[in-house]
Amino acid sequence: MPSSSVWARARGELRPAFLLLAWILVVPPASPARAQTRADTTTFDHFGVDSLPPPVAQGERWSLARCVETALRQNGDVLVARARTRQASGSALSAWSGILPSLSVAGSRSRFWPDKQNNTQFVPVQQGDSTVLVEVSLSRSDETDLDATAQTNLISVPSWMEKRRRDRLHEGARWSEAETRNTVAFRVKQQYFNLLKAERLAAVSRESELLARDEERRSEALFEVGTVARGDVLKARARRAQTQLDRIRAYNQVQIQTARLKQVIGLPPETSIAVEPILEEGVAVPDSAAAVRTALDKRPSLESAHAAERAARSGVTGAWGARLPQLTASYFVSHKKTTNDFEVGGSSSQEEISGTDRQGELRVSLPIFDGLAIEGNIRSAKGVLAEAEANRRQLELDVAVEVQQAWLALREAVERIGVAQEGVASAEEDYNFSKSRYELGAGTFLDLLNAEVSLAQARQSLVEAQADARTAEADLERAIGERRY
């Protein structure tokens, strides 16, 4: 009996060592680093999956700068903004018509065939000492006219103010186009980082599935040798199934984000595209007060609002200038040449008549009463000016708040990166510790699964923080508007 009790005690003390030896012999140990290293070549015939392909989108590698440059050429919003700028340029050019002289030239040529029966007449002709009547009829008459007209406004305040107003609108259209280009560049960057984020999250899901599959194989092998309970196997299978579902969703999200990036750039859906892994690059947080001041000075949308306000002021001045006298000058020249063919007593004769007429005019006009049209135009122009001023003031407040929000989002994301990195280090240490305890029989399989889930969540939090930081940096750049695309 004493010998049996000693043997039982020795067997109990050696049981963890036997368990660890059996585990090592049955299944090689796995770690997060090892799972990531062998991810491209591991096969899982036991689970009905040949391999886990990498989540990175296949196709030609596109840099962020190339994506932005292509979008600025092909994006629909940029093309529309460019077309509106050209429209405003044409409108500003046509406003010169009220200031510069206008010159027009016209020419005409006509031919007239009269009725001979009704056009015959007898004309007395002196022949020697006697007078005879000669039959004369007009057979054809040709007439050529050349006209030239020059006209200009010498003094016209409404015309000058209209030209200035349209110039300001053209300037505002250019600033609006710049704002659109900055917005499109931000959208490309945002989608670029969203795709990188989706790829990194898919890689994390892939690593989690590889770990879960290794844990499932170990649990089944240990269950066959009778060292673990059936419940550990079921938990491992449930965990593997969940990670597999997460990986499928993550891989599908990569395809969705790739399609959205091509849409923002303006590429056809069949284009193959892949992005460069730049998610881990460092992000700097600028001074918030300086960022707000720069935005109020250089934001294209604010410049457009200022241009619209100046255009409205020119409109008020032009509407008021309609009360002032207007001085116009015009000059008209007309040259006419007429050729008449006559039949005189059986023979033909031709007569040419030409002349040049000139007319000059200097006109001064002063409106006395026009049915309150001028007063109504002045009141309407003042309303447009008040609206433009209110829009500009409100936009200044909106831009300041927008910059503050973007700056706060950037600072938060940068701080989250540091915390997430610490969380990943702690989660990896906790996973390794929980795995060692479970291998020695001191911990439960549930503790190991919880540590594995925490590790996956910590890695996801780090990826999200990095992507949010890059997106917030691009958003702050757009909100400030200092850089032009």
URBELMO-V279878 format. One record per backbone hydrogen bond with DSSP energy under -1.0 kcal/mol. CO is the residue of the C=O (numbers start at 1). NH is the residue of the N-H. If there is no record, write none. Layout:
co:CO nh:NH
co:CO nh:NH
//
This chain:
co:1 nh:5
co:2 nh:6
co:3 nh:7
co:4 nh:8
co:5 nh:9
co:6 nh:10
co:7 nh:11
co:8 nh:12
co:9 nh:13
co:10 nh:14
co:14 nh:18
co:15 nh:19
co:16 nh:20
co:17 nh:21
co:18 nh:22
co:19 nh:23
co:20 nh:24
co:21 nh:25
co:22 nh:26
co:23 nh:27
co:31 nh:35
co:32 nh:36
co:33 nh:37
co:34 nh:38
co:38 nh:42
co:44 nh:49
co:45 nh:48
co:49 nh:44
co:60 nh:274
co:63 nh:67
co:64 nh:68
co:65 nh:69
co:66 nh:70
co:67 nh:71
co:68 nh:72
co:70 nh:74
co:71 nh:75
co:75 nh:79
co:76 nh:80
co:77 nh:81
co:78 nh:82
co:79 nh:83
co:80 nh:84
co:81 nh:85
co:82 nh:86
co:83 nh:87
co:84 nh:88
co:85 nh:89
co:86 nh:90
co:87 nh:91
co:88 nh:92
co:89 nh:93
co:90 nh:94
co:93 nh:96
co:94 nh:97
co:95 nh:98
co:96 nh:99
co:96 nh:100
co:102 nh:151
co:104 nh:149
co:106 nh:147
co:108 nh:145
co:110 nh:143
co:112 nh:141
co:121 nh:136
co:123 nh:134
co:125 nh:132
co:127 nh:130
co:130 nh:127
co:132 nh:125
co:134 nh:123
co:135 nh:345
co:136 nh:121
co:137 nh:343
co:140 nh:341
co:141 nh:112
co:142 nh:339
co:143 nh:110
co:144 nh:337
co:145 nh:108
co:146 nh:335
co:147 nh:106
co:148 nh:333
co:149 nh:104
co:150 nh:331
co:151 nh:102
co:152 nh:329
co:155 nh:327
co:156 nh:160
co:157 nh:161
co:158 nh:162
co:159 nh:163
co:160 nh:164
co:161 nh:165
co:162 nh:166
co:163 nh:167
co:164 nh:168
co:165 nh:169
co:166 nh:170
co:167 nh:171
co:168 nh:172
co:169 nh:173
co:170 nh:174
co:171 nh:175
co:172 nh:176
co:173 nh:177
co:174 nh:178
co:175 nh:179
co:176 nh:180
co:177 nh:181
co:178 nh:182
co:179 nh:183
co:180 nh:184
co:181 nh:185
co:182 nh:186
co:183 nh:187
co:184 nh:188
co:185 nh:189
co:186 nh:190
co:187 nh:191
co:188 nh:192
co:189 nh:193
co:190 nh:194
co:191 nh:195
co:192 nh:196
co:193 nh:197
co:194 nh:198
co:195 nh:199
co:196 nh:200
co:197 nh:201
co:198 nh:202
co:199 nh:203
co:200 nh:204
co:201 nh:205
co:202 nh:206
co:203 nh:207
co:204 nh:208
co:205 nh:209
co:206 nh:210
co:207 nh:211
co:208 nh:212
co:209 nh:213
co:210 nh:214
co:211 nh:215
co:212 nh:216
co:213 nh:217
co:214 nh:218
co:215 nh:219
co:216 nh:220
co:217 nh:221
co:218 nh:222
co:219 nh:223
co:220 nh:224
co:221 nh:225
co:222 nh:227
co:230 nh:234
co:231 nh:235
co:232 nh:236
co:233 nh:237
co:234 nh:238
co:235 nh:239
co:236 nh:240
co:237 nh:241
co:238 nh:242
co:239 nh:243
co:240 nh:244
co:241 nh:245
co:242 nh:246
co:243 nh:247
co:244 nh:248
co:245 nh:249
co:246 nh:250
co:247 nh:251
co:248 nh:252
co:249 nh:253
co:250 nh:254
co:251 nh:255
co:252 nh:256
co:253 nh:257
co:254 nh:258
co:255 nh:259
co:256 nh:260
co:257 nh:261
co:258 nh:262
co:259 nh:263
co:260 nh:264
co:261 nh:265
co:262 nh:266
co:262 nh:267
co:268 nh:271
co:274 nh:62
co:276 nh:278
co:278 nh:281
co:287 nh:291
co:288 nh:292
co:289 nh:293
co:290 nh:294
co:291 nh:295
co:292 nh:296
co:293 nh:297
co:294 nh:298
co:295 nh:299
co:299 nh:303
co:300 nh:304
co:301 nh:305
co:302 nh:306
co:303 nh:307
co:304 nh:308
co:305 nh:309
co:306 nh:310
co:307 nh:311
co:308 nh:312
co:309 nh:313
co:310 nh:314
co:311 nh:315
co:312 nh:316
co:313 nh:317
co:314 nh:318
co:315 nh:319
co:316 nh:320
co:317 nh:321
co:320 nh:323
co:321 nh:324
co:326 nh:365
co:327 nh:154
co:327 nh:155
co:328 nh:363
co:329 nh:152
co:330 nh:361
co:331 nh:150
co:332 nh:359
co:333 nh:148
co:334 nh:357
co:335 nh:146
co:336 nh:355
co:337 nh:144
co:338 nh:353
co:339 nh:142
co:340 nh:351
co:341 nh:139
co:341 nh:140
co:342 nh:349
co:343 nh:137
co:344 nh:347
co:347 nh:344
co:349 nh:342
co:351 nh:340
co:353 nh:338
co:355 nh:336
co:357 nh:334
co:359 nh:332
co:361 nh:330
co:363 nh:328
co:365 nh:326
co:372 nh:376
co:373 nh:377
co:374 nh:378
co:375 nh:379
co:376 nh:380
co:377 nh:381
co:378 nh:382
co:379 nh:383
co:380 nh:384
co:381 nh:385
co:382 nh:386
co:383 nh:387
co:384 nh:388
co:385 nh:389
co:386 nh:390
co:387 nh:391
co:388 nh:392
co:389 nh:393
co:390 nh:394
co:391 nh:395
co:392 nh:396
co:393 nh:397
co:394 nh:398
co:395 nh:399
co:396 nh:400
co:397 nh:401
co:398 nh:402
co:399 nh:403
co:400 nh:404
co:401 nh:405
co:402 nh:406
co:403 nh:407
co:404 nh:408
co:405 nh:409
co:406 nh:410
co:407 nh:411
co:408 nh:412
co:409 nh:413
co:410 nh:414
co:411 nh:415
co:412 nh:416
co:413 nh:417
co:414 nh:418
co:415 nh:419
co:416 nh:420
co:417 nh:421
co:418 nh:422
co:419 nh:423
co:420 nh:424
co:421 nh:425
co:422 nh:426
co:423 nh:427
co:424 nh:428
co:425 nh:429
co:426 nh:430
co:427 nh:431
co:428 nh:432
co:429 nh:433
co:430 nh:434
co:431 nh:435
co:432 nh:436
co:433 nh:437
co:434 nh:438
co:435 nh:439
co:436 nh:440
co:437 nh:442
co:437 nh:443
co:444 nh:448
co:445 nh:449
co:446 nh:450
co:447 nh:451
co:448 nh:452
co:449 nh:453
co:450 nh:454
co:451 nh:455
co:452 nh:456
co:453 nh:457
co:454 nh:458
co:455 nh:459
co:456 nh:460
co:457 nh:461
co:458 nh:462
co:459 nh:463
co:460 nh:464
co:461 nh:465
co:462 nh:466
co:463 nh:467
co:464 nh:468
co:465 nh:469
co:466 nh:470
co:467 nh:471
co:468 nh:472
co:469 nh:473
co:470 nh:474
co:471 nh:475
co:472 nh:476
co:473 nh:477
co:474 nh:478
co:475 nh:479
co:476 nh:480
co:477 nh:481
//
